[in-house]
Amino acid sequence: MHVRPWLVYLVIAFLGVLPVLIAMLAGVIANWAKCELNEGSVNPCVIAGRDVGRLLYMMFVGGWFTFMTMPAALFAALVYSIYLLVIR
């Protein structure tokens, strides 16, 4: 099976920025629901009768994982580039 290199790089980049995308989604949801969202504490946020404040907080704070996923993605892209050079 032949995998297109640009697709592998796209997946690596997506995984590298995924925590930021999730944090942005939490911000969009909190803004839509007119809830306060910050990294300091969990704030109540009721959507459809359920308090999702803790979930939004965890999603938002999870954006800090980018400091681990981005270097890992860059390293994976470097390793994959070397792999492509070796097999060609």
Secondary structure, 3 states (H helix, E strand, C coil): CCCCHHHHHHHHHHHHHHHHHHHHHHHHHHHHCCCCCCCCCCCCCEECCEECHHHHHHHHHHHHHHHHHHHHHHHHHHHHHHHHHHHC
